[in-house]
Amino acid sequence: MIRRAEHGESILQASYNTAGEISLTILSMTLSLAAVFIPLVLLPGLLGRIFQEFSITIIVAILASGLVSLTLTPLMCARILGERRAGHKRARMENGRAISSNA
């Protein structure tokens, strides 16, 4: 997103474009991780009843995390990050050098 903003896009447009680039990956990871717990919901007997609530809770948490990753995270990045103009002074973290504790 920073790369896009440094090339002239507004922060909001850069966050939308970046979210669009990674949305398919986030969606596939979320659905495949949630699918792992579906067999636990369908287990019969006493063991199935024990694991059913656990697996449903995990599935809902995974889906909620995917939803937040697709919607709120790009918008929060657009809100927190400032606009990048020509001659923008980079922060120490953006310079790419390791920061040691002695510095």
SELO-251096 format. One record per residue: residue number from 1; x, y, z of N, C-alpha, C, O, CB in turn. Coordinates in steps of 0.001 Angstrom, whole numbers, plus 500000, padded with zeros to 6 digits. Glycine has a CB too. Layout:
<nodes>
<num:NUM n.c1:X n.c2:Y n.c3:Z ca.c1:X ca.c2:Y ca.c3:Z c.c1:X c.c2:Y c.c3:Z o.c1:X o.c2:Y o.c3:Z cb.c1:X cb.c2:Y cb.c3:Z>
...
</nodes>
This chain:
<nodes>
<num:1 n.c1:500819 n.c2:498825 n.c3:500000 ca.c1:500000 ca.c2:500000 ca.c3:500000 c.c1:500871 c.c2:501249 c.c3:500000 o.c1:500567 o.c2:502224 o.c3:499312 cb.c1:499064 cb.c2:499992 cb.c3:501193>
<num:2 n.c1:501947 n.c2:501218 n.c3:500768 ca.c1:502848 ca.c2:502364 ca.c3:500811 c.c1:503468 c.c2:502594 c.c3:499437 o.c1:503610 o.c2:503735 o.c3:498996 cb.c1:503948 cb.c2:502154 cb.c3:501872>
<num:3 n.c1:503834 n.c2:501509 n.c3:498764 ca.c1:504423 ca.c2:501625 ca.c3:497429 c.c1:503453 c.c2:502317 c.c3:496488 o.c1:503847 o.c2:503192 o.c3:495717 cb.c1:504809 cb.c2:500240 cb.c3:496876>
<num:4 n.c1:502205 n.c2:501934 n.c3:496545 ca.c1:501193 ca.c2:502566 ca.c3:495680 c.c1:501022 c.c2:504043 c.c3:496028 o.c1:500900 o.c2:504891 o.c3:495144 cb.c1:499838 cb.c2:501835 cb.c3:495808>
<num:5 n.c1:501015 n.c2:504337 n.c3:497321 ca.c1:500845 ca.c2:505729 ca.c3:497747 c.c1:502045 c.c2:506576 c.c3:497329 o.c1:501887 o.c2:507743 o.c3:496971 cb.c1:500649 cb.c2:505804 cb.c3:499272>
<num:6 n.c1:503238 n.c2:505995 n.c3:497374 ca.c1:504425 ca.c2:506734 ca.c3:496960 c.c1:504445 c.c2:506981 c.c3:495455 o.c1:505131 o.c2:507889 o.c3:494984 cb.c1:505676 cb.c2:505985 cb.c3:497376>
<num:7 n.c1:503699 n.c2:506182 n.c3:494700 ca.c1:503618 ca.c2:506368 ca.c3:493251 c.c1:502454 c.c2:507266 c.c3:492841 o.c1:502126 o.c2:507357 o.c3:491658 cb.c1:503487 cb.c2:505026 cb.c3:492566>
<num:8 n.c1:501832 n.c2:507923 n.c3:493807 ca.c1:500858 ca.c2:508950 ca.c3:493466 c.c1:499405 c.c2:508646 c.c3:493787 o.c1:498568 o.c2:509540 o.c3:493665 cb.c1:500959 cb.c2:509227 cb.c3:492057>
<num:9 n.c1:499067 n.c2:507440 n.c3:494187 ca.c1:497678 ca.c2:507151 ca.c3:494540 c.c1:497362 c.c2:507736 c.c3:495908 o.c1:498245 o.c2:507877 o.c3:496754 cb.c1:497409 cb.c2:505628 cb.c3:494527>
<num:10 n.c1:496113 n.c2:508070 n.c3:496113 ca.c1:495717 ca.c2:508509 ca.c3:497449 c.c1:495744 c.c2:507295 c.c3:498374 o.c1:495673 o.c2:506153 o.c3:497920 cb.c1:494295 cb.c2:509179 cb.c3:497433>
<num:11 n.c1:495848 n.c2:507556 n.c3:499668 ca.c1:495924 ca.c2:506449 ca.c3:500631 c.c1:494663 c.c2:505596 c.c3:500561 o.c1:494745 o.c2:504370 o.c3:500631 cb.c1:496125 cb.c2:506987 cb.c3:502067>
<num:12 n.c1:493515 n.c2:506217 n.c3:500425 ca.c1:492264 ca.c2:505464 ca.c3:500356 c.c1:492223 c.c2:504587 c.c3:499111 o.c1:491853 o.c2:503416 o.c3:499192 cb.c1:491065 cb.c2:506415 cb.c3:500370>
<num:13 n.c1:492595 n.c2:505137 n.c3:497969 ca.c1:492599 ca.c2:504357 ca.c3:496732 c.c1:493658 c.c2:503251 c.c3:496797 o.c1:493421 o.c2:502143 o.c3:496316 cb.c1:492857 cb.c2:505276 cb.c3:495515>
<num:14 n.c1:494811 n.c2:503539 n.c3:497383 ca.c1:495863 ca.c2:502534 ca.c3:497518 c.c1:495409 c.c2:501392 c.c3:498426 o.c1:495726 o.c2:500233 o.c3:498160 cb.c1:497148 cb.c2:503173 cb.c3:498070>
<num:15 n.c1:494678 n.c2:501702 n.c3:499483 ca.c1:494200 ca.c2:500645 ca.c3:500372 c.c1:493138 c.c2:499794 c.c3:499690 o.c1:493113 o.c2:498578 o.c3:499878 cb.c1:493641 cb.c2:501246 cb.c3:501661>
<num:16 n.c1:492257 n.c2:500412 n.c3:498900 ca.c1:491260 ca.c2:499643 ca.c3:498150 c.c1:491922 c.c2:498722 c.c3:497135 o.c1:491554 o.c2:497553 o.c3:497014 cb.c1:490283 cb.c2:500583 cb.c3:497441>
<num:17 n.c1:492897 n.c2:499251 n.c3:496407 ca.c1:493576 ca.c2:498440 ca.c3:495401 c.c1:494366 c.c2:497294 c.c3:496032 o.c1:494360 o.c2:496177 o.c3:495514 cb.c1:494504 cb.c2:499310 cb.c3:494570>
<num:18 n.c1:495040 n.c2:497566 n.c3:497140 ca.c1:495797 ca.c2:496523 ca.c3:497830 c.c1:494866 c.c2:495464 c.c3:498396 o.c1:495167 o.c2:494273 o.c3:498318 cb.c1:496650 cb.c2:497126 cb.c3:498949>
<num:19 n.c1:493751 n.c2:495876 n.c3:498959 ca.c1:492779 ca.c2:494912 ca.c3:499475 c.c1:492229 c.c2:494045 c.c3:498352 o.c1:491985 o.c2:492854 o.c3:498547 cb.c1:491633 cb.c2:495635 cb.c3:500194>
<num:20 n.c1:492036 n.c2:494631 n.c3:497189 ca.c1:491577 ca.c2:493856 ca.c3:496038 c.c1:492587 c.c2:492827 c.c3:495581 o.c1:492218 o.c2:491747 o.c3:495119 cb.c1:491255 cb.c2:494773 cb.c3:494899>
<num:21 n.c1:493877 n.c2:493163 n.c3:495712 ca.c1:494925 ca.c2:492229 ca.c3:495307 c.c1:494991 c.c2:491002 c.c3:496212 o.c1:495240 o.c2:489893 o.c3:495739 cb.c1:496265 cb.c2:492929 cb.c3:495302>
<num:22 n.c1:494771 n.c2:491195 n.c3:497493 ca.c1:494942 ca.c2:490080 ca.c3:498425 c.c1:493624 c.c2:489453 c.c3:498867 o.c1:493632 o.c2:488516 o.c3:499666 cb.c1:495697 cb.c2:490545 cb.c3:499633>
<num:23 n.c1:492499 n.c2:489946 n.c3:498369 ca.c1:491204 ca.c2:489455 ca.c3:498853 c.c1:490974 c.c2:487984 c.c3:498512 o.c1:490428 o.c2:487245 o.c3:499331 cb.c1:490081 cb.c2:490292 cb.c3:498268>
<num:24 n.c1:491375 n.c2:487550 n.c3:497333 ca.c1:491181 ca.c2:486148 ca.c3:496971 c.c1:492016 c.c2:485227 c.c3:497863 o.c1:491562 o.c2:484146 o.c3:498237 cb.c1:491543 cb.c2:485925 cb.c3:495496>
<num:25 n.c1:493215 n.c2:485645 n.c3:498198 ca.c1:494067 ca.c2:484857 ca.c3:499085 c.c1:493467 c.c2:484763 c.c3:500478 o.c1:493427 o.c2:483681 o.c3:501063 cb.c1:495467 cb.c2:485462 cb.c3:499157>
<num:26 n.c1:493004 n.c2:485873 n.c3:501011 ca.c1:492398 ca.c2:485863 ca.c3:502345 c.c1:491133 c.c2:485017 c.c3:502347 o.c1:490895 o.c2:484255 o.c3:503285 cb.c1:492079 cb.c2:487299 cb.c3:502810>
<num:27 n.c1:490326 n.c2:485144 n.c3:501309 ca.c1:489093 ca.c2:484365 ca.c3:501216 c.c1:489383 c.c2:482869 c.c3:501155 o.c1:488727 o.c2:482081 o.c3:501836 cb.c1:488290 cb.c2:484791 cb.c3:499989>
<num:28 n.c1:490357 n.c2:482476 n.c3:500346 ca.c1:490669 ca.c2:481046 ca.c3:500231 c.c1:491267 c.c2:480498 c.c3:501517 o.c1:490960 o.c2:479371 o.c3:501906 cb.c1:491632 cb.c2:480804 cb.c3:499071>
<num:29 n.c1:492118 n.c2:481275 n.c3:502186 ca.c1:492686 ca.c2:480812 ca.c3:503454 c.c1:491606 c.c2:480691 c.c3:504527 o.c1:491608 o.c2:479737 o.c3:505304 cb.c1:493792 cb.c2:481766 cb.c3:503925>
<num:30 n.c1:490695 n.c2:481645 n.c3:504571 ca.c1:489627 ca.c2:481618 ca.c3:505568 c.c1:488712 c.c2:480415 c.c3:505358 o.c1:488393 o.c2:479700 o.c3:506308 cb.c1:488813 cb.c2:482915 cb.c3:505513>
<num:31 n.c1:488295 n.c2:480196 n.c3:504129 ca.c1:487381 ca.c2:479088 ca.c3:503856 c.c1:488051 c.c2:477732 c.c3:504050 o.c1:487422 o.c2:476806 o.c3:504562 cb.c1:486840 cb.c2:479196 cb.c3:502441>
<num:32 n.c1:489309 n.c2:477598 n.c3:503654 ca.c1:489977 ca.c2:476306 ca.c3:503834 c.c1:490235 c.c2:476019 c.c3:505308 o.c1:490140 o.c2:474869 o.c3:505737 cb.c1:491299 cb.c2:476274 cb.c3:503056>
<num:33 n.c1:490558 n.c2:477045 n.c3:506090 ca.c1:490769 ca.c2:476832 ca.c3:507518 c.c1:489453 c.c2:476500 c.c3:508229 o.c1:489428 o.c2:475660 o.c3:509130 cb.c1:491411 cb.c2:478073 cb.c3:508148>
<num:34 n.c1:488374 n.c2:477151 n.c3:507829 ca.c1:487070 ca.c2:476839 ca.c3:508423 c.c1:486611 c.c2:475444 c.c3:508014 o.c1:485961 o.c2:474758 o.c3:508803 cb.c1:486020 cb.c2:477886 cb.c3:508006>
<num:35 n.c1:486935 n.c2:475013 n.c3:506802 ca.c1:486515 ca.c2:473687 ca.c3:506323 c.c1:487181 c.c2:472555 c.c3:507099 o.c1:486655 o.c2:471444 o.c3:507155 cb.c1:486832 cb.c2:473541 cb.c3:504839>
<num:36 n.c1:488317 n.c2:472832 n.c3:507688 ca.c1:489006 ca.c2:471806 ca.c3:508476 c.c1:488169 c.c2:471401 c.c3:509689 o.c1:488214 o.c2:470245 o.c3:510110 cb.c1:490389 cb.c2:472312 cb.c3:508931>
<num:37 n.c1:487414 n.c2:472329 n.c3:510249 ca.c1:486649 ca.c2:472056 ca.c3:511465 c.c1:485235 c.c2:471547 c.c3:511195 o.c1:484539 o.c2:471170 o.c3:512137 cb.c1:486577 cb.c2:473299 cb.c3:512300>
<num:38 n.c1:484793 n.c2:471526 n.c3:509952 ca.c1:483440 ca.c2:471044 ca.c3:509637 c.c1:483243 c.c2:469569 c.c3:510009 o.c1:482177 o.c2:469228 o.c3:510522 cb.c1:483153 cb.c2:471237 cb.c3:508150>
<num:39 n.c1:484209 n.c2:468687 n.c3:509778 ca.c1:483991 ca.c2:467290 ca.c3:510193 c.c1:483755 c.c2:467119 c.c3:511693 o.c1:483064 o.c2:466186 o.c3:512103 cb.c1:485174 cb.c2:466455 cb.c3:509788>
<num:40 n.c1:484316 n.c2:468004 n.c3:512513 ca.c1:484074 ca.c2:467910 ca.c3:513954 c.c1:482619 c.c2:468219 c.c3:514304 o.c1:482092 o.c2:467692 o.c3:515284 cb.c1:485002 cb.c2:468863 cb.c3:514707>
<num:41 n.c1:481972 n.c2:469062 n.c3:513516 ca.c1:480561 ca.c2:469386 ca.c3:513752 c.c1:479699 c.c2:468167 c.c3:513463 o.c1:478672 o.c2:467964 o.c3:514109 cb.c1:480113 cb.c2:470586 cb.c3:512877>
<num:42 n.c1:480108 n.c2:467363 n.c3:512503 ca.c1:479294 ca.c2:466243 ca.c3:512034 c.c1:479601 c.c2:464918 c.c3:512738 o.c1:479028 o.c2:463888 o.c3:512381 cb.c1:479487 cb.c2:466075 cb.c3:510559>
<num:43 n.c1:480495 n.c2:464929 n.c3:513729 ca.c1:480806 ca.c2:463692 ca.c3:514443 c.c1:479589 c.c2:463190 c.c3:515214 o.c1:478923 o.c2:463979 o.c3:515884 cb.c1:481986 cb.c2:463906 cb.c3:515400>
<num:44 n.c1:479288 n.c2:461902 n.c3:515134 ca.c1:478146 ca.c2:461370 ca.c3:515887 c.c1:478534 c.c2:461012 c.c3:517321 o.c1:479717 o.c2:460917 o.c3:517648 cb.c1:477576 cb.c2:460137 cb.c3:515182>
<num:45 n.c1:477556 n.c2:460822 n.c3:518146 ca.c1:477760 ca.c2:460299 ca.c3:519488 c.c1:478229 c.c2:461334 c.c3:520492 o.c1:478140 o.c2:462543 o.c3:520277 cb.c1:478737 cb.c2:459196 cb.c3:519441>
<num:46 n.c1:478738 n.c2:460797 n.c3:521613 ca.c1:479174 ca.c2:461639 ca.c3:522720 c.c1:480354 c.c2:462519 c.c3:522329 o.c1:480399 o.c2:463698 o.c3:522683 cb.c1:479543 cb.c2:460781 cb.c3:523916>
<num:47 n.c1:481297 n.c2:461955 n.c3:521608 ca.c1:482454 ca.c2:462721 ca.c3:521167 c.c1:482039 c.c2:463873 c.c3:520253 o.c1:482608 o.c2:464963 o.c3:520315 cb.c1:483448 cb.c2:461811 cb.c3:520449>
<num:48 n.c1:481050 n.c2:463621 n.c3:519411 ca.c1:480532 ca.c2:464673 ca.c3:518529 c.c1:479901 c.c2:465802 c.c3:519296 o.c1:480086 o.c2:466969 o.c3:518953 cb.c1:479531 cb.c2:464105 cb.c3:517567>
<num:49 n.c1:479150 n.c2:465468 n.c3:520341 ca.c1:478525 ca.c2:466514 ca.c3:521146 c.c1:479560 c.c2:467336 c.c3:521897 o.c1:479380 o.c2:468537 o.c3:522100 cb.c1:477538 cb.c2:465905 cb.c3:522129>
<num:50 n.c1:480654 n.c2:466685 n.c3:522312 ca.c1:481706 ca.c2:467411 ca.c3:523034 c.c1:482401 c.c2:468408 c.c3:522113 o.c1:482646 o.c2:469552 o.c3:522495 cb.c1:482738 cb.c2:466427 cb.c3:523626>
<num:51 n.c1:482716 n.c2:467965 n.c3:520893 ca.c1:483470 ca.c2:468816 ca.c3:519983 c.c1:482607 c.c2:469762 c.c3:519153 o.c1:483144 o.c2:470659 o.c3:518503 cb.c1:484275 cb.c2:467966 cb.c3:519070>
<num:52 n.c1:481298 n.c2:469588 n.c3:519156 ca.c1:480440 ca.c2:470401 ca.c3:518297 c.c1:480489 c.c2:471881 c.c3:518659 o.c1:480667 o.c2:472722 o.c3:517778 cb.c1:479013 cb.c2:469907 cb.c3:518377>
<num:53 n.c1:480337 n.c2:472210 n.c3:519927 ca.c1:480366 ca.c2:473616 ca.c3:520327 c.c1:481736 c.c2:474226 c.c3:520080 o.c1:481849 o.c2:475366 o.c3:519631 cb.c1:479987 cb.c2:473761 cb.c3:521800>
<num:54 n.c1:482772 n.c2:473457 n.c3:520375 ca.c1:484132 ca.c2:473939 ca.c3:520140 c.c1:484358 c.c2:474254 c.c3:518674 o.c1:484863 o.c2:475325 o.c3:518337 cb.c1:485152 cb.c2:472911 cb.c3:520613>
<num:55 n.c1:483988 n.c2:473334 n.c3:517806 ca.c1:484252 ca.c2:473528 ca.c3:516381 c.c1:483402 c.c2:474650 c.c3:515788 o.c1:483875 o.c2:475389 o.c3:514924 cb.c1:483997 cb.c2:472236 cb.c3:515624>
<num:56 n.c1:482170 n.c2:474783 n.c3:516233 ca.c1:481331 ca.c2:475883 ca.c3:515741 c.c1:481908 c.c2:477227 c.c3:516177 o.c1:481914 o.c2:478183 o.c3:515401 cb.c1:479878 cb.c2:475732 cb.c3:516252>
<num:57 n.c1:482386 n.c2:477300 n.c3:517399 ca.c1:483003 ca.c2:478533 ca.c3:517890 c.c1:484242 c.c2:478888 c.c3:517079 o.c1:484437 o.c2:480048 o.c3:516716 cb.c1:483369 cb.c2:478396 cb.c3:519370>
<num:58 n.c1:485071 n.c2:477902 n.c3:516796 ca.c1:486278 ca.c2:478142 ca.c3:516008 c.c1:485918 c.c2:478570 c.c3:514585 o.c1:486538 o.c2:479485 o.c3:514045 cb.c1:487160 cb.c2:476880 cb.c3:515978>
<num:59 n.c1:484936 n.c2:477928 n.c3:513979 ca.c1:484524 ca.c2:478283 ca.c3:512622 c.c1:484006 c.c2:479718 c.c3:512573 o.c1:484352 o.c2:480465 o.c3:511657 cb.c1:483445 cb.c2:477312 cb.c3:512115>
<num:60 n.c1:483188 n.c2:480112 n.c3:513534 ca.c1:482659 ca.c2:481483 ca.c3:513567 c.c1:483791 c.c2:482485 c.c3:513774 o.c1:483795 o.c2:483548 o.c3:513153 cb.c1:481600 cb.c2:481634 cb.c3:514688>
<num:61 n.c1:484749 n.c2:482160 n.c3:514638 ca.c1:485884 ca.c2:483057 ca.c3:514870 c.c1:486738 c.c2:483209 c.c3:513614 o.c1:487203 o.c2:484308 o.c3:513311 cb.c1:486744 cb.c2:482540 cb.c3:516027>
<num:62 n.c1:486946 n.c2:482128 n.c3:512891 ca.c1:487729 ca.c2:482181 ca.c3:511657 c.c1:487010 c.c2:483028 c.c3:510607 o.c1:487636 o.c2:483853 o.c3:509942 cb.c1:487985 cb.c2:480757 cb.c3:511115>
<num:63 n.c1:485720 n.c2:482832 n.c3:510458 ca.c1:484953 ca.c2:483615 ca.c3:509483 c.c1:484909 c.c2:485095 c.c3:509863 o.c1:484981 o.c2:485963 o.c3:508992 cb.c1:483526 cb.c2:483065 cb.c3:509367>
<num:64 n.c1:484791 n.c2:485384 n.c3:511159 ca.c1:484805 ca.c2:486777 ca.c3:511609 c.c1:486168 c.c2:487418 c.c3:511343 o.c1:486244 o.c2:488579 o.c3:510942 cb.c1:484461 cb.c2:486863 cb.c3:513110>
<num:65 n.c1:487235 n.c2:486664 n.c3:511565 ca.c1:488576 ca.c2:487171 ca.c3:511289 c.c1:488765 c.c2:487455 c.c3:509803 o.c1:489373 o.c2:488460 o.c3:509437 cb.c1:489628 cb.c2:486176 cb.c3:511770>
<num:66 n.c1:488253 n.c2:486585 n.c3:508953 ca.c1:488330 ca.c2:486825 ca.c3:507515 c.c1:487553 c.c2:488056 c.c3:507099 o.c1:488005 o.c2:488823 o.c3:506249 cb.c1:487820 cb.c2:485627 cb.c3:506761>
<num:67 n.c1:486390 n.c2:488246 n.c3:507692 ca.c1:485578 ca.c2:489428 ca.c3:507390 c.c1:486290 c.c2:490714 c.c3:507805 o.c1:486283 o.c2:491700 o.c3:507068 cb.c1:484220 cb.c2:489334 cb.c3:508092>
<num:68 n.c1:486898 n.c2:490700 n.c3:508976 ca.c1:487647 ca.c2:491871 ca.c3:509437 c.c1:488843 c.c2:492133 c.c3:508523 o.c1:489147 o.c2:493283 o.c3:508205 cb.c1:488121 cb.c2:491673 cb.c3:510895>
<num:69 n.c1:489516 n.c2:491067 n.c3:508102 ca.c1:490677 ca.c2:491227 ca.c3:507220 c.c1:490292 c.c2:491814 c.c3:505870 o.c1:491075 o.c2:492549 o.c3:505267 cb.c1:491369 cb.c2:489891 cb.c3:507015>
<num:70 n.c1:489116 n.c2:491502 n.c3:505400 ca.c1:488686 ca.c2:491999 ca.c3:504093 c.c1:488059 c.c2:493390 c.c3:504140 o.c1:488068 o.c2:494101 o.c3:503136 cb.c1:487708 cb.c2:491040 cb.c3:503492>
<num:71 n.c1:487516 n.c2:493788 n.c3:505288 ca.c1:486779 ca.c2:495044 ca.c3:505339 c.c1:487441 c.c2:496089 c.c3:506237 o.c1:487821 o.c2:497157 o.c3:505757 cb.c1:485377 cb.c2:494788 cb.c3:505815>
<num:72 n.c1:487579 n.c2:495806 n.c3:507498 ca.c1:488027 ca.c2:496822 ca.c3:508447 c.c1:489509 c.c2:497133 c.c3:508356 o.c1:489899 o.c2:498292 o.c3:508501 cb.c1:487706 cb.c2:496387 cb.c3:509831>
<num:73 n.c1:490346 n.c2:496132 n.c3:508120 ca.c1:491791 ca.c2:496364 ca.c3:508109 c.c1:492218 c.c2:497346 c.c3:507017 o.c1:492976 o.c2:498267 o.c3:507322 cb.c1:492522 cb.c2:495047 cb.c3:507924>
<num:74 n.c1:491778 n.c2:497203 n.c3:505765 ca.c1:492168 ca.c2:498208 ca.c3:504771 c.c1:491661 c.c2:499618 c.c3:505110 o.c1:492352 o.c2:500608 o.c3:504870 cb.c1:491648 cb.c2:497800 cb.c3:503406>
<num:75 n.c1:490463 n.c2:499693 n.c3:505662 ca.c1:489922 ca.c2:501009 ca.c3:506009 c.c1:490679 c.c2:501635 c.c3:507181 o.c1:490887 o.c2:502848 o.c3:507209 cb.c1:488434 cb.c2:500896 cb.c3:506350>
<num:76 n.c1:491095 n.c2:500802 n.c3:508160 ca.c1:491885 ca.c2:501331 ca.c3:509265 c.c1:493257 c.c2:501792 c.c3:508783 o.c1:493775 o.c2:502804 o.c3:509256 cb.c1:492036 cb.c2:500277 cb.c3:510365>
<num:77 n.c1:493846 n.c2:501055 n.c3:507848 ca.c1:495137 ca.c2:501481 ca.c3:507289 c.c1:494990 c.c2:502808 c.c3:506566 o.c1:495845 o.c2:503684 o.c3:506701 cb.c1:495697 cb.c2:500414 cb.c3:506327>
<num:78 n.c1:493934 n.c2:502965 n.c3:505813 ca.c1:493715 ca.c2:504230 ca.c3:505108 c.c1:493496 c.c2:505370 c.c3:506089 o.c1:493869 o.c2:506511 o.c3:505816 cb.c1:492516 cb.c2:504117 cb.c3:504162>
<num:79 n.c1:492905 n.c2:505069 n.c3:507206 ca.c1:492623 ca.c2:506104 ca.c3:508212 c.c1:493876 c.c2:506490 c.c3:508996 o.c1:494089 o.c2:507665 o.c3:509299 cb.c1:491537 cb.c2:505620 cb.c3:509179>
<num:80 n.c1:494708 n.c2:505492 n.c3:509324 ca.c1:495878 ca.c2:505730 ca.c3:510171 c.c1:497040 c.c2:506325 c.c3:509386 o.c1:497702 o.c2:507250 o.c3:509855 cb.c1:496316 cb.c2:504434 cb.c3:510832>
<num:81 n.c1:497289 n.c2:505793 n.c3:508189 ca.c1:498431 ca.c2:506258 ca.c3:507412 c.c1:498142 c.c2:507608 c.c3:506790 o.c1:497027 o.c2:507878 o.c3:506344 cb.c1:498792 cb.c2:505249 cb.c3:506331>
<num:82 n.c1:499141 n.c2:508436 n.c3:506765 ca.c1:498993 ca.c2:509760 ca.c3:506171 c.c1:499278 c.c2:509710 c.c3:504677 o.c1:499839 o.c2:508739 o.c3:504169 cb.c1:499926 cb.c2:510766 cb.c3:506857>
<num:83 n.c1:498885 n.c2:510762 n.c3:503989 ca.c1:499139 ca.c2:510856 ca.c3:502551 c.c1:500635 c.c2:510956 c.c3:502294 o.c1:501365 o.c2:511571 o.c3:503071 cb.c1:498405 cb.c2:512072 cb.c3:501940>
<num:84 n.c1:501087 n.c2:510351 n.c3:501206 ca.c1:502491 ca.c2:510395 ca.c3:500801 c.c1:502630 c.c2:511384 c.c3:499657 o.c1:502053 o.c2:511185 o.c3:498588 cb.c1:503010 cb.c2:508982 cb.c3:500384>
<num:85 n.c1:503360 n.c2:512403 n.c3:499865 ca.c1:503603 ca.c2:513402 ca.c3:498833 c.c1:505064 c.c2:513293 c.c3:498389 o.c1:505868 o.c2:512603 o.c3:499014 cb.c1:503275 cb.c2:514843 cb.c3:499354>
<num:86 n.c1:505382 n.c2:513979 n.c3:497311 ca.c1:506767 ca.c2:514008 ca.c3:496849 c.c1:507626 c.c2:514666 c.c3:497921 o.c1:507262 o.c2:515711 o.c3:498459 cb.c1:506895 cb.c2:514764 cb.c3:495491>
<num:87 n.c1:508755 n.c2:514059 n.c3:498228 ca.c1:509642 ca.c2:514582 ca.c3:499265 c.c1:509237 c.c2:514193 c.c3:500673 o.c1:509739 o.c2:514766 o.c3:501640 cb.c1:509700 cb.c2:516061 cb.c3:499170>
<num:88 n.c1:508341 n.c2:513229 n.c3:500804 ca.c1:507893 ca.c2:512770 ca.c3:502114 c.c1:509071 c.c2:512180 c.c3:502874 o.c1:509803 o.c2:511353 o.c3:502330 cb.c1:506755 cb.c2:511730 cb.c3:501978>
<num:89 n.c1:509265 n.c2:512591 n.c3:504118 ca.c1:510345 ca.c2:512060 ca.c3:504932 c.c1:509904 c.c2:510732 c.c3:505536 o.c1:508875 o.c2:510650 o.c3:506206 cb.c1:510753 cb.c2:513066 cb.c3:506041>
<num:90 n.c1:510692 n.c2:509704 n.c3:505289 ca.c1:510352 ca.c2:508375 ca.c3:505791 c.c1:510678 c.c2:508259 c.c3:507272 o.c1:511607 o.c2:508893 o.c3:507774 cb.c1:511095 cb.c2:507295 cb.c3:504999>
<num:91 n.c1:509900 n.c2:507441 n.c3:507956 ca.c1:510185 ca.c2:507131 ca.c3:509351 c.c1:511344 c.c2:506147 c.c3:509410 o.c1:511706 o.c2:505557 o.c3:508391 cb.c1:508932 cb.c2:506555 cb.c3:510066>
<num:92 n.c1:511932 n.c2:505961 n.c3:510590 ca.c1:513066 ca.c2:505040 ca.c3:510721 c.c1:512688 c.c2:503618 c.c3:510337 o.c1:513506 o.c2:502883 o.c3:509784 cb.c1:513600 cb.c2:505060 cb.c3:512146>
<num:93 n.c1:511465 n.c2:503232 n.c3:510623 ca.c1:511023 ca.c2:501868 ca.c3:510298 c.c1:510907 c.c2:501649 c.c3:508792 o.c1:511024 o.c2:500515 o.c3:508328 cb.c1:509678 cb.c2:501577 cb.c3:510962>
<num:94 n.c1:510681 n.c2:502703 n.c3:508029 ca.c1:510496 ca.c2:502586 ca.c3:506591 c.c1:511802 c.c2:502572 c.c3:505812 o.c1:511801 o.c2:502266 o.c3:504620 cb.c1:509643 cb.c2:503706 cb.c3:506105>
<num:95 n.c1:512895 n.c2:502891 n.c3:506448 ca.c1:514166 ca.c2:502978 ca.c3:505744 c.c1:514724 c.c2:501611 c.c3:505348 o.c1:515580 o.c2:501533 o.c3:504467 cb.c1:515168 cb.c2:503701 cb.c3:506599>
<num:96 n.c1:514262 n.c2:500550 n.c3:505971 ca.c1:514717 ca.c2:499218 ca.c3:505605 c.c1:515948 c.c2:498771 c.c3:506374 o.c1:516414 o.c2:497649 o.c3:506174 cb.c1:515003 cb.c2:499170 cb.c3:504146>
<num:97 n.c1:516476 n.c2:499590 n.c3:507228 ca.c1:517626 ca.c2:499192 ca.c3:508036 c.c1:517143 c.c2:498623 c.c3:509344 o.c1:516111 o.c2:499031 o.c3:509877 cb.c1:518576 cb.c2:500377 cb.c3:508280>
<num:98 n.c1:517900 n.c2:497678 n.c3:509854 ca.c1:517562 ca.c2:497086 ca.c3:511152 c.c1:517848 c.c2:498109 c.c3:512253 o.c1:518853 o.c2:498819 o.c3:512209 cb.c1:518370 cb.c2:495765 cb.c3:511397>
<num:99 n.c1:516975 n.c2:498174 n.c3:513212 ca.c1:517136 ca.c2:499085 ca.c3:514333 c.c1:517605 c.c2:498270 c.c3:515522 o.c1:516908 o.c2:497363 o.c3:515978 cb.c1:515809 cb.c2:499848 cb.c3:514653>
<num:100 n.c1:518775 n.c2:498591 n.c3:516018 ca.c1:519288 ca.c2:497847 ca.c3:517157 c.c1:518948 c.c2:498585 c.c3:518433 o.c1:518574 o.c2:499757 o.c3:518402 cb.c1:520806 cb.c2:497634 cb.c3:517040>
<num:101 n.c1:519078 n.c2:497897 n.c3:519559 ca.c1:518746 ca.c2:498499 ca.c3:520839 c.c1:519811 c.c2:499491 c.c3:521277 o.c1:519566 o.c2:500291 o.c3:522179 cb.c1:518569 cb.c2:497426 cb.c3:521894>
<num:102 n.c1:521001 n.c2:499457 n.c3:520653 ca.c1:522072 ca.c2:500377 ca.c3:521017 c.c1:521954 c.c2:501715 c.c3:520302 o.c1:522658 o.c2:502661 o.c3:520654 cb.c1:523411 cb.c2:499755 cb.c3:520712>
<num:103 n.c1:521090 n.c2:501814 n.c3:519322 ca.c1:520999 ca.c2:503034 ca.c3:518516 c.c1:520324 c.c2:504152 c.c3:519256 o.c1:520170 o.c2:505247 o.c3:518714 cb.c1:520260 cb.c2:502766 cb.c3:517238>
</nodes>
